[in-house]
Amino acid sequence: MVQAFEKKKHDGQSAGDTALTLIETCKLNAVDPLLYLNTTLTAIVTGHKQSQIVELLPWNYPASV
């Protein structure tokens, strides 16, 4: 599974780096990373407006207490 994330982007950052950064950002904001990713990806797939993408950032997501 790790190998699936190892393809480098044009700027040298791997998809794995991006995923891990997003997960750690969730943790810093007291958000369950799995729940966040599931909810966020579902919102994107079901047509969340690009103009409202800020609503989907981890620090705007309700904290998991």
PDB file of N, H, CA, C and O in Angstrom:
ATOM      1  N   MET A   1       0.830  -1.191   0.000  1.00  0.00           N
ATOM      2  CA  MET A   1       0.000   0.000   0.000  1.00  0.00           C
ATOM      3  C   MET A   1       0.874   1.255   0.000  1.00  0.00           C
ATOM      4  O   MET A   1       0.542   2.243  -0.654  1.00  0.00           O
ATOM      5  N   VAL A   2       1.966   1.217   0.716  1.00  0.00           N
ATOM      6  H   VAL A   2       2.236   0.414   1.247  1.00  0.00           H
ATOM      7  CA  VAL A   2       2.846   2.390   0.771  1.00  0.00           C
ATOM      8  C   VAL A   2       3.349   2.725  -0.623  1.00  0.00           C
ATOM      9  O   VAL A   2       3.493   3.901  -0.957  1.00  0.00           O
ATOM     10  N   GLN A   3       3.615   1.731  -1.433  1.00  0.00           N
ATOM     11  H   GLN A   3       3.497   0.775  -1.162  1.00  0.00           H
ATOM     12  CA  GLN A   3       4.127   1.970  -2.772  1.00  0.00           C
ATOM     13  C   GLN A   3       3.142   2.762  -3.624  1.00  0.00           C
ATOM     14  O   GLN A   3       3.553   3.504  -4.516  1.00  0.00           O
ATOM     15  N   ALA A   4       1.858   2.613  -3.359  1.00  0.00           N
ATOM     16  H   ALA A   4       1.525   2.010  -2.635  1.00  0.00           H
ATOM     17  CA  ALA A   4       0.850   3.351  -4.121  1.00  0.00           C
ATOM     18  C   ALA A   4       0.980   4.850  -3.890  1.00  0.00           C
ATOM     19  O   ALA A   4       0.575   5.646  -4.738  1.00  0.00           O
ATOM     20  N   PHE A   5       1.539   5.240  -2.758  1.00  0.00           N
ATOM     21  H   PHE A   5       1.869   4.594  -2.069  1.00  0.00           H
ATOM     22  CA  PHE A   5       1.684   6.650  -2.427  1.00  0.00           C
ATOM     23  C   PHE A   5       3.061   7.210  -2.792  1.00  0.00           C
ATOM     24  O   PHE A   5       3.340   8.376  -2.514  1.00  0.00           O
ATOM     25  N   GLU A   6       3.908   6.416  -3.397  1.00  0.00           N
ATOM     26  H   GLU A   6       3.682   5.468  -3.623  1.00  0.00           H
ATOM     27  CA  GLU A   6       5.282   6.851  -3.615  1.00  0.00           C
ATOM     28  C   GLU A   6       5.531   7.526  -4.958  1.00  0.00           C
ATOM     29  O   GLU A   6       6.656   7.952  -5.221  1.00  0.00           O
ATOM     30  N   LYS A   7       4.541   7.634  -5.796  1.00  0.00           N
ATOM     31  H   LYS A   7       3.627   7.287  -5.582  1.00  0.00           H
ATOM     32  CA  LYS A   7       4.731   8.341  -7.063  1.00  0.00           C
ATOM     33  C   LYS A   7       4.976   9.821  -6.779  1.00  0.00           C
ATOM     34  O   LYS A   7       4.182  10.470  -6.096  1.00  0.00           O
ATOM     35  N   LYS A   8       6.056  10.337  -7.295  1.00  0.00           N
ATOM     36  H   LYS A   8       6.700   9.810  -7.850  1.00  0.00           H
ATOM     37  CA  LYS A   8       6.430  11.729  -7.043  1.00  0.00           C
ATOM     38  C   LYS A   8       5.639  12.670  -7.931  1.00  0.00           C
ATOM     39  O   LYS A   8       5.389  12.390  -9.103  1.00  0.00           O
ATOM     40  N   LYS A   9       5.254  13.789  -7.347  1.00  0.00           N
ATOM     41  H   LYS A   9       5.458  14.017  -6.395  1.00  0.00           H
ATOM     42  CA  LYS A   9       4.620  14.846  -8.119  1.00  0.00           C
ATOM     43  C   LYS A   9       5.715  15.657  -8.790  1.00  0.00           C
ATOM     44  O   LYS A   9       6.900  15.442  -8.532  1.00  0.00           O
ATOM     45  N   HIS A  10       5.327  16.578  -9.641  1.00  0.00           N
ATOM     46  H   HIS A  10       4.365  16.753  -9.851  1.00  0.00           H
ATOM     47  CA  HIS A  10       6.313  17.371 -10.370  1.00  0.00           C
ATOM     48  C   HIS A  10       7.168  18.238  -9.450  1.00  0.00           C
ATOM     49  O   HIS A  10       8.278  18.619  -9.823  1.00  0.00           O
ATOM     50  N   ASP A  11       6.670  18.555  -8.251  1.00  0.00           N
ATOM     51  H   ASP A  11       5.769  18.245  -7.948  1.00  0.00           H
ATOM     52  CA  ASP A  11       7.453  19.383  -7.331  1.00  0.00           C
ATOM     53  C   ASP A  11       8.277  18.548  -6.342  1.00  0.00           C
ATOM     54  O   ASP A  11       8.894  19.097  -5.430  1.00  0.00           O
ATOM     55  N   GLY A  12       8.286  17.228  -6.523  1.00  0.00           N
ATOM     56  H   GLY A  12       7.784  16.781  -7.264  1.00  0.00           H
ATOM     57  CA  GLY A  12       9.088  16.364  -5.672  1.00  0.00           C
ATOM     58  C   GLY A  12       8.355  15.814  -4.466  1.00  0.00           C
ATOM     59  O   GLY A  12       8.881  14.941  -3.776  1.00  0.00           O
ATOM     60  N   GLN A  13       7.175  16.294  -4.199  1.00  0.00           N
ATOM     61  H   GLN A  13       6.748  17.004  -4.760  1.00  0.00           H
ATOM     62  CA  GLN A  13       6.410  15.821  -3.052  1.00  0.00           C
ATOM     63  C   GLN A  13       5.624  14.585  -3.469  1.00  0.00           C
ATOM     64  O   GLN A  13       5.036  14.558  -4.550  1.00  0.00           O
ATOM     65  N   SER A  14       5.612  13.562  -2.619  1.00  0.00           N
ATOM     66  H   SER A  14       6.090  13.584  -1.741  1.00  0.00           H
ATOM     67  CA  SER A  14       4.862  12.361  -2.957  1.00  0.00           C
ATOM     68  C   SER A  14       3.435  12.467  -2.427  1.00  0.00           C
ATOM     69  O   SER A  14       3.153  13.265  -1.533  1.00  0.00           O
ATOM     70  N   ALA A  15       2.549  11.666  -2.979  1.00  0.00           N
ATOM     71  H   ALA A  15       2.778  11.017  -3.705  1.00  0.00           H
ATOM     72  CA  ALA A  15       1.161  11.640  -2.512  1.00  0.00           C
ATOM     73  C   ALA A  15       1.118  11.194  -1.053  1.00  0.00           C
ATOM     74  O   ALA A  15       0.252  11.637  -0.299  1.00  0.00           O
ATOM     75  N   GLY A  16       2.033  10.333  -0.653  1.00  0.00           N
ATOM     76  H   GLY A  16       2.737   9.973  -1.266  1.00  0.00           H
ATOM     77  CA  GLY A  16       2.105   9.890   0.738  1.00  0.00           C
ATOM     78  C   GLY A  16       2.414  11.042   1.678  1.00  0.00           C
ATOM     79  O   GLY A  16       1.856  11.125   2.773  1.00  0.00           O
ATOM     80  N   ASP A  17       3.301  11.930   1.253  1.00  0.00           N
ATOM     81  H   ASP A  17       3.754  11.863   0.364  1.00  0.00           H
ATOM     82  CA  ASP A  17       3.626  13.111   2.061  1.00  0.00           C
ATOM     83  C   ASP A  17       2.382  13.971   2.265  1.00  0.00           C
ATOM     84  O   ASP A  17       2.126  14.465   3.363  1.00  0.00           O
ATOM     85  N   THR A  18       1.622  14.139   1.202  1.00  0.00           N
ATOM     86  H   THR A  18       1.830  13.737   0.310  1.00  0.00           H
ATOM     87  CA  THR A  18       0.406  14.943   1.273  1.00  0.00           C
ATOM     88  C   THR A  18      -0.610  14.303   2.213  1.00  0.00           C
ATOM     89  O   THR A  18      -1.213  14.985   3.040  1.00  0.00           O
ATOM     90  N   ALA A  19      -0.796  12.999   2.084  1.00  0.00           N
ATOM     91  H   ALA A  19      -0.306  12.444   1.411  1.00  0.00           H
ATOM     92  CA  ALA A  19      -1.750  12.286   2.938  1.00  0.00           C
ATOM     93  C   ALA A  19      -1.341  12.374   4.404  1.00  0.00           C
ATOM     94  O   ALA A  19      -2.180  12.630   5.268  1.00  0.00           O
ATOM     95  N   LEU A  20      -0.065  12.164   4.689  1.00  0.00           N
ATOM     96  H   LEU A  20       0.617  11.956   3.988  1.00  0.00           H
ATOM     97  CA  LEU A  20       0.404  12.218   6.077  1.00  0.00           C
ATOM     98  C   LEU A  20       0.275  13.626   6.656  1.00  0.00           C
ATOM     99  O   LEU A  20      -0.058  13.780   7.831  1.00  0.00           O
ATOM    100  N   THR A  21       0.532  14.641   5.856  1.00  0.00           N
ATOM    101  H   THR A  21       0.803  14.515   4.902  1.00  0.00           H
ATOM    102  CA  THR A  21       0.376  16.020   6.312  1.00  0.00           C
ATOM    103  C   THR A  21      -1.081  16.298   6.655  1.00  0.00           C
ATOM    104  O   THR A  21      -1.373  16.929   7.671  1.00  0.00           O
ATOM    105  N   LEU A  22      -1.983  15.834   5.821  1.00  0.00           N
ATOM    106  H   LEU A  22      -1.745  15.322   4.996  1.00  0.00           H
ATOM    107  CA  LEU A  22      -3.409  16.034   6.071  1.00  0.00           C
ATOM    108  C   LEU A  22      -3.853  15.313   7.347  1.00  0.00           C
ATOM    109  O   LEU A  22      -4.626  15.862   8.132  1.00  0.00           O
ATOM    110  N   ILE A  23      -3.372  14.101   7.553  1.00  0.00           N
ATOM    111  H   ILE A  23      -2.744  13.655   6.915  1.00  0.00           H
ATOM    112  CA  ILE A  23      -3.708  13.334   8.760  1.00  0.00           C
ATOM    113  C   ILE A  23      -3.181  14.028  10.009  1.00  0.00           C
ATOM    114  O   ILE A  23      -3.895  14.127  11.007  1.00  0.00           O
ATOM    115  N   GLU A  24      -1.957  14.503   9.967  1.00  0.00           N
ATOM    116  H   GLU A  24      -1.377  14.422   9.156  1.00  0.00           H
ATOM    117  CA  GLU A  24      -1.388  15.187  11.124  1.00  0.00           C
ATOM    118  C   GLU A  24      -2.101  16.511  11.400  1.00  0.00           C
ATOM    119  O   GLU A  24      -2.266  16.896  12.558  1.00  0.00           O
ATOM    120  N   THR A  25      -2.522  17.204  10.353  1.00  0.00           N
ATOM    121  H   THR A  25      -2.388  16.892   9.412  1.00  0.00           H
ATOM    122  CA  THR A  25      -3.284  18.436  10.539  1.00  0.00           C
ATOM    123  C   THR A  25      -4.608  18.139  11.233  1.00  0.00           C
ATOM    124  O   THR A  25      -5.047  18.902  12.093  1.00  0.00           O
ATOM    125  N   CYS A  26      -5.236  17.040  10.862  1.00  0.00           N
ATOM    126  H   CYS A  26      -4.879  16.420  10.163  1.00  0.00           H
ATOM    127  CA  CYS A  26      -6.475  16.624  11.546  1.00  0.00           C
ATOM    128  C   CYS A  26      -6.209  16.408  13.030  1.00  0.00           C
ATOM    129  O   CYS A  26      -6.957  16.892  13.879  1.00  0.00           O
ATOM    130  N   LYS A  27      -5.153  15.687  13.336  1.00  0.00           N
ATOM    131  H   LYS A  27      -4.545  15.293  12.647  1.00  0.00           H
ATOM    132  CA  LYS A  27      -4.830  15.406  14.740  1.00  0.00           C
ATOM    133  C   LYS A  27      -4.582  16.689  15.521  1.00  0.00           C
ATOM    134  O   LYS A  27      -5.030  16.819  16.660  1.00  0.00           O
ATOM    135  N   LEU A  28      -3.879  17.627  14.924  1.00  0.00           N
ATOM    136  H   LEU A  28      -3.515  17.522  13.999  1.00  0.00           H
ATOM    137  CA  LEU A  28      -3.602  18.899  15.602  1.00  0.00           C
ATOM    138  C   LEU A  28      -4.870  19.698  15.873  1.00  0.00           C
ATOM    139  O   LEU A  28      -4.907  20.526  16.783  1.00  0.00           O
ATOM    140  N   ASN A  29      -5.900  19.449  15.084  1.00  0.00           N
ATOM    141  H   ASN A  29      -5.870  18.776  14.345  1.00  0.00           H
ATOM    142  CA  ASN A  29      -7.166  20.159  15.243  1.00  0.00           C
ATOM    143  C   ASN A  29      -8.226  19.308  15.932  1.00  0.00           C
ATOM    144  O   ASN A  29      -9.415  19.614  15.851  1.00  0.00           O
ATOM    145  N   ALA A  30      -7.801  18.234  16.615  1.00  0.00           N
ATOM    146  H   ALA A  30      -6.835  17.985  16.681  1.00  0.00           H
ATOM    147  CA  ALA A  30      -8.685  17.336  17.357  1.00  0.00           C
ATOM    148  C   ALA A  30      -9.794  16.753  16.490  1.00  0.00           C
ATOM    149  O   ALA A  30     -10.939  16.627  16.924  1.00  0.00           O
ATOM    150  N   VAL A  31      -9.435  16.399  15.252  1.00  0.00           N
ATOM    151  H   VAL A  31      -8.505  16.501  14.899  1.00  0.00           H
ATOM    152  CA  VAL A  31     -10.385  15.817  14.309  1.00  0.00           C
ATOM    153  C   VAL A  31      -9.946  14.383  14.010  1.00  0.00           C
ATOM    154  O   VAL A  31      -8.765  14.126  13.775  1.00  0.00           O
ATOM    155  N   ASP A  32     -10.901  13.453  14.020  1.00  0.00           N
ATOM    156  H   ASP A  32     -11.860  13.661  14.211  1.00  0.00           H
ATOM    157  CA  ASP A  32     -10.617  12.060  13.673  1.00  0.00           C
ATOM    158  C   ASP A  32     -10.261  12.008  12.177  1.00  0.00           C
ATOM    159  O   ASP A  32     -11.113  12.290  11.335  1.00  0.00           O
ATOM    160  N   PRO A  33      -9.009  11.649  11.839  1.00  0.00           N
ATOM    161  CA  PRO A  33      -8.579  11.683  10.438  1.00  0.00           C
ATOM    162  C   PRO A  33      -9.420  10.798   9.506  1.00  0.00           C
ATOM    163  O   PRO A  33      -9.751  11.218   8.397  1.00  0.00           O
ATOM    164  N   LEU A  34      -9.765   9.597   9.935  1.00  0.00           N
ATOM    165  H   LEU A  34      -9.496   9.256  10.836  1.00  0.00           H
ATOM    166  CA  LEU A  34     -10.536   8.699   9.084  1.00  0.00           C
ATOM    167  C   LEU A  34     -11.935   9.251   8.825  1.00  0.00           C
ATOM    168  O   LEU A  34     -12.416   9.230   7.693  1.00  0.00           O
ATOM    169  N   LEU A  35     -12.574   9.735   9.861  1.00  0.00           N
ATOM    170  H   LEU A  35     -12.183   9.752  10.782  1.00  0.00           H
ATOM    171  CA  LEU A  35     -13.891  10.336   9.713  1.00  0.00           C
ATOM    172  C   LEU A  35     -13.823  11.576   8.823  1.00  0.00           C
ATOM    173  O   LEU A  35     -14.685  11.780   7.968  1.00  0.00           O
ATOM    174  N   TYR A  36     -12.800  12.398   9.027  1.00  0.00           N
ATOM    175  H   TYR A  36     -12.100  12.232   9.722  1.00  0.00           H
ATOM    176  CA  TYR A  36     -12.620  13.605   8.220  1.00  0.00           C
ATOM    177  C   TYR A  36     -12.445  13.254   6.746  1.00  0.00           C
ATOM    178  O   TYR A  36     -13.122  13.814   5.884  1.00  0.00           O
ATOM    179  N   LEU A  37     -11.535  12.325   6.461  1.00  0.00           N
ATOM    180  H   LEU A  37     -10.985  11.870   7.162  1.00  0.00           H
ATOM    181  CA  LEU A  37     -11.280  11.961   5.065  1.00  0.00           C
ATOM    182  C   LEU A  37     -12.522  11.366   4.416  1.00  0.00           C
ATOM    183  O   LEU A  37     -12.830  11.686   3.267  1.00  0.00           O
ATOM    184  N   ASN A  38     -13.230  10.517   5.125  1.00  0.00           N
ATOM    185  H   ASN A  38     -12.980  10.258   6.057  1.00  0.00           H
ATOM    186  CA  ASN A  38     -14.452   9.910   4.592  1.00  0.00           C
ATOM    187  C   ASN A  38     -15.497  10.984   4.288  1.00  0.00           C
ATOM    188  O   ASN A  38     -16.074  11.005   3.201  1.00  0.00           O
ATOM    189  N   THR A  39     -15.734  11.867   5.243  1.00  0.00           N
ATOM    190  H   THR A  39     -15.266  11.850   6.126  1.00  0.00           H
ATOM    191  CA  THR A  39     -16.736  12.919   5.075  1.00  0.00           C
ATOM    192  C   THR A  39     -16.343  13.893   3.967  1.00  0.00           C
ATOM    193  O   THR A  39     -17.177  14.281   3.149  1.00  0.00           O
ATOM    194  N   THR A  40     -15.087  14.279   3.943  1.00  0.00           N
ATOM    195  H   THR A  40     -14.409  13.964   4.607  1.00  0.00           H
ATOM    196  CA  THR A  40     -14.610  15.250   2.959  1.00  0.00           C
ATOM    197  C   THR A  40     -14.643  14.686   1.539  1.00  0.00           C
ATOM    198  O   THR A  40     -15.101  15.354   0.612  1.00  0.00           O
ATOM    199  N   LEU A  41     -14.161  13.470   1.375  1.00  0.00           N
ATOM    200  H   LEU A  41     -13.789  12.928   2.128  1.00  0.00           H
ATOM    201  CA  LEU A  41     -14.174  12.864   0.036  1.00  0.00           C
ATOM    202  C   LEU A  41     -15.603  12.628  -0.441  1.00  0.00           C
ATOM    203  O   LEU A  41     -15.897  12.793  -1.624  1.00  0.00           O
ATOM    204  N   THR A  42     -16.488  12.246   0.469  1.00  0.00           N
ATOM    205  H   THR A  42     -16.249  12.112   1.431  1.00  0.00           H
ATOM    206  CA  THR A  42     -17.900  12.083   0.116  1.00  0.00           C
ATOM    207  C   THR A  42     -18.496  13.410  -0.331  1.00  0.00           C
ATOM    208  O   THR A  42     -19.240  13.459  -1.310  1.00  0.00           O
ATOM    209  N   ALA A  43     -18.179  14.475   0.375  1.00  0.00           N
ATOM    210  H   ALA A  43     -17.575  14.436   1.171  1.00  0.00           H
ATOM    211  CA  ALA A  43     -18.686  15.801   0.012  1.00  0.00           C
ATOM    212  C   ALA A  43     -18.198  16.211  -1.373  1.00  0.00           C
ATOM    213  O   ALA A  43     -18.964  16.762  -2.163  1.00  0.00           O
ATOM    214  N   ILE A  44     -16.942  15.947  -1.669  1.00  0.00           N
ATOM    215  H   ILE A  44     -16.320  15.499  -1.027  1.00  0.00           H
ATOM    216  CA  ILE A  44     -16.383  16.313  -2.970  1.00  0.00           C
ATOM    217  C   ILE A  44     -17.064  15.514  -4.086  1.00  0.00           C
ATOM    218  O   ILE A  44     -17.440  16.069  -5.119  1.00  0.00           O
ATOM    219  N   VAL A  45     -17.215  14.214  -3.866  1.00  0.00           N
ATOM    220  H   VAL A  45     -16.909  13.763  -3.027  1.00  0.00           H
ATOM    221  CA  VAL A  45     -17.821  13.347  -4.876  1.00  0.00           C
ATOM    222  C   VAL A  45     -19.284  13.699  -5.119  1.00  0.00           C
ATOM    223  O   VAL A  45     -19.775  13.580  -6.242  1.00  0.00           O
ATOM    224  N   THR A  46     -19.977  14.131  -4.075  1.00  0.00           N
ATOM    225  H   THR A  46     -19.579  14.227  -3.163  1.00  0.00           H
ATOM    226  CA  THR A  46     -21.403  14.431  -4.221  1.00  0.00           C
ATOM    227  C   THR A  46     -21.667  15.880  -4.616  1.00  0.00           C
ATOM    228  O   THR A  46     -22.813  16.329  -4.581  1.00  0.00           O
ATOM    229  N   GLY A  47     -20.625  16.616  -4.992  1.00  0.00           N
ATOM    230  H   GLY A  47     -19.695  16.251  -5.021  1.00  0.00           H
ATOM    231  CA  GLY A  47     -20.824  17.921  -5.597  1.00  0.00           C
ATOM    232  C   GLY A  47     -20.635  19.138  -4.727  1.00  0.00           C
ATOM    233  O   GLY A  47     -21.231  20.180  -4.997  1.00  0.00           O
ATOM    234  N   HIS A  48     -19.816  19.042  -3.679  1.00  0.00           N
ATOM    235  H   HIS A  48     -19.331  18.196  -3.459  1.00  0.00           H
ATOM    236  CA  HIS A  48     -19.524  20.228  -2.867  1.00  0.00           C
ATOM    237  C   HIS A  48     -18.950  21.314  -3.776  1.00  0.00           C
ATOM    238  O   HIS A  48     -18.088  21.034  -4.609  1.00  0.00           O
ATOM    239  N   LYS A  49     -19.416  22.529  -3.623  1.00  0.00           N
ATOM    240  H   LYS A  49     -20.117  22.757  -2.946  1.00  0.00           H
ATOM    241  CA  LYS A  49     -18.986  23.623  -4.502  1.00  0.00           C
ATOM    242  C   LYS A  49     -17.517  23.978  -4.271  1.00  0.00           C
ATOM    243  O   LYS A  49     -17.064  24.087  -3.132  1.00  0.00           O
ATOM    244  N   GLN A  50     -16.788  24.155  -5.363  1.00  0.00           N
ATOM    245  H   GLN A  50     -17.156  24.067  -6.289  1.00  0.00           H
ATOM    246  CA  GLN A  50     -15.376  24.541  -5.264  1.00  0.00           C
ATOM    247  C   GLN A  50     -15.222  25.897  -4.594  1.00  0.00           C
ATOM    248  O   GLN A  50     -14.220  26.150  -3.925  1.00  0.00           O
ATOM    249  N   SER A  51     -16.194  26.760  -4.767  1.00  0.00           N
ATOM    250  H   SER A  51     -17.007  26.555  -5.311  1.00  0.00           H
ATOM    251  CA  SER A  51     -16.115  28.090  -4.160  1.00  0.00           C
ATOM    252  C   SER A  51     -16.232  28.032  -2.636  1.00  0.00           C
ATOM    253  O   SER A  51     -15.947  29.015  -1.951  1.00  0.00           O
ATOM    254  N   GLN A  52     -16.651  26.879  -2.106  1.00  0.00           N
ATOM    255  H   GLN A  52     -16.882  26.081  -2.663  1.00  0.00           H
ATOM    256  CA  GLN A  52     -16.803  26.710  -0.663  1.00  0.00           C
ATOM    257  C   GLN A  52     -15.825  25.670  -0.110  1.00  0.00           C
ATOM    258  O   GLN A  52     -16.085  25.054   0.924  1.00  0.00           O
ATOM    259  N   ILE A  53     -14.711  25.482  -0.799  1.00  0.00           N
ATOM    260  H   ILE A  53     -14.501  25.982  -1.639  1.00  0.00           H
ATOM    261  CA  ILE A  53     -13.742  24.458  -0.413  1.00  0.00           C
ATOM    262  C   ILE A  53     -13.145  24.721   0.971  1.00  0.00           C
ATOM    263  O   ILE A  53     -12.733  23.783   1.654  1.00  0.00           O
ATOM    264  N   VAL A  54     -13.096  25.975   1.383  1.00  0.00           N
ATOM    265  H   VAL A  54     -13.430  26.736   0.828  1.00  0.00           H
ATOM    266  CA  VAL A  54     -12.552  26.337   2.694  1.00  0.00           C
ATOM    267  C   VAL A  54     -13.327  25.633   3.816  1.00  0.00           C
ATOM    268  O   VAL A  54     -12.760  25.329   4.866  1.00  0.00           O
ATOM    269  N   GLU A  55     -14.594  25.382   3.598  1.00  0.00           N
ATOM    270  H   GLU A  55     -15.054  25.629   2.745  1.00  0.00           H
ATOM    271  CA  GLU A  55     -15.408  24.689   4.600  1.00  0.00           C
ATOM    272  C   GLU A  55     -14.904  23.276   4.870  1.00  0.00           C
ATOM    273  O   GLU A  55     -15.180  22.717   5.932  1.00  0.00           O
ATOM    274  N   LEU A  56     -14.170  22.692   3.927  1.00  0.00           N
ATOM    275  H   LEU A  56     -13.946  23.146   3.065  1.00  0.00           H
ATOM    276  CA  LEU A  56     -13.723  21.309   4.062  1.00  0.00           C
ATOM    277  C   LEU A  56     -12.334  21.169   4.688  1.00  0.00           C
ATOM    278  O   LEU A  56     -11.850  20.050   4.862  1.00  0.00           O
ATOM    279  N   LEU A  57     -11.700  22.265   5.020  1.00  0.00           N
ATOM    280  H   LEU A  57     -12.093  23.174   4.878  1.00  0.00           H
ATOM    281  CA  LEU A  57     -10.366  22.191   5.623  1.00  0.00           C
ATOM    282  C   LEU A  57     -10.459  21.644   7.052  1.00  0.00           C
ATOM    283  O   LEU A  57     -11.452  21.881   7.740  1.00  0.00           O
ATOM    284  N   PRO A  58      -9.440  20.922   7.496  1.00  0.00           N
ATOM    285  CA  PRO A  58      -9.507  20.286   8.821  1.00  0.00           C
ATOM    286  C   PRO A  58      -9.811  21.238   9.973  1.00  0.00           C
ATOM    287  O   PRO A  58     -10.517  20.859  10.908  1.00  0.00           O
ATOM    288  N   TRP A  59      -9.296  22.460   9.928  1.00  0.00           N
ATOM    289  H   TRP A  59      -8.722  22.768   9.169  1.00  0.00           H
ATOM    290  CA  TRP A  59      -9.532  23.389  11.040  1.00  0.00           C
ATOM    291  C   TRP A  59     -10.938  23.974  11.018  1.00  0.00           C
ATOM    292  O   TRP A  59     -11.334  24.649  11.968  1.00  0.00           O
ATOM    293  N   ASN A  60     -11.699  23.730   9.955  1.00  0.00           N
ATOM    294  H   ASN A  60     -11.377  23.182   9.184  1.00  0.00           H
ATOM    295  CA  ASN A  60     -13.096  24.152   9.923  1.00  0.00           C
ATOM    296  C   ASN A  60     -14.061  22.993  10.155  1.00  0.00           C
ATOM    297  O   ASN A  60     -15.278  23.177  10.153  1.00  0.00           O
ATOM    298  N   TYR A  61     -13.513  21.809  10.354  1.00  0.00           N
ATOM    299  H   TYR A  61     -12.524  21.659  10.357  1.00  0.00           H
ATOM    300  CA  TYR A  61     -14.298  20.604  10.584  1.00  0.00           C
ATOM    301  C   TYR A  61     -14.590  20.502  12.089  1.00  0.00           C
ATOM    302  O   TYR A  61     -13.727  20.839  12.900  1.00  0.00           O
ATOM    303  N   PRO A  62     -15.786  20.045  12.474  1.00  0.00           N
ATOM    304  CA  PRO A  62     -16.073  19.922  13.918  1.00  0.00           C
ATOM    305  C   PRO A  62     -15.096  18.967  14.607  1.00  0.00           C
ATOM    306  O   PRO A  62     -14.835  17.871  14.111  1.00  0.00           O
ATOM    307  N   ALA A  63     -14.576  19.378  15.717  1.00  0.00           N
ATOM    308  H   ALA A  63     -14.788  20.268  16.120  1.00  0.00           H
ATOM    309  CA  ALA A  63     -13.608  18.570  16.467  1.00  0.00           C
ATOM    310  C   ALA A  63     -14.256  17.311  17.009  1.00  0.00           C
ATOM    311  O   ALA A  63     -15.424  17.318  17.399  1.00  0.00           O
ATOM    312  N   SER A  64     -13.489  16.233  17.029  1.00  0.00           N
ATOM    313  H   SER A  64     -12.541  16.228  16.712  1.00  0.00           H
ATOM    314  CA  SER A  64     -13.924  14.971  17.633  1.00  0.00           C
ATOM    315  C   SER A  64     -13.480  14.991  19.086  1.00  0.00           C
ATOM    316  O   SER A  64     -12.286  14.899  19.371  1.00  0.00           O
ATOM    317  N   VAL A  65     -14.399  15.108  19.980  1.00  0.00           N
ATOM    318  H   VAL A  65     -15.369  15.183  19.749  1.00  0.00           H
ATOM    319  CA  VAL A  65     -14.042  15.229  21.399  1.00  0.00           C
ATOM    320  C   VAL A  65     -14.141  13.895  22.084  1.00  0.00           C
ATOM    321  O   VAL A  65     -13.878  13.796  23.283  1.00  0.00           O
TER     322      VAL A  65
END
